[in-house]
Amino acid sequence: MPFETFWNWVVSHPNCLVRVGTPETSLFDDDDLHWVFDDQTPAEFLVQLVRGKRLVGEIVVQPELVTYVEATTGDSAGEFVFDLISESESDRVAAYSFVVSHAFESEEQPAHGPVH
């Protein structure tokens, strides 16, 4: 799926995140933590893990590095992995990974026919 589609969906599901990471580091959800997204700067989107008002950790997502998003089921039951793939002619790597407690759900509502 396109990055923009995924990003718009995941920012509306912060309570469903289990883990967010890069090849170098990961942030893990916990009961007393919450996720904050900041995408006001086009070159860098922030995913922050916060306890109260104190920043626990932060991952900077660079949208221009993401070619597409690949979704798979996770190793644990009820986990779904969304790998943000960075691809070039010679390399393909999951630059970022988001583990969510449910599968991708389209935000589109089903059509209910014409209104009379």
Summary of the structure (lengths in Angstrom):
residues: 116
radius of gyration: 15.5
end to end distance: 36.2
largest distance: 56.8
contacts: 277
relative contact order: 0.23
helix: 12%
strand: 47%
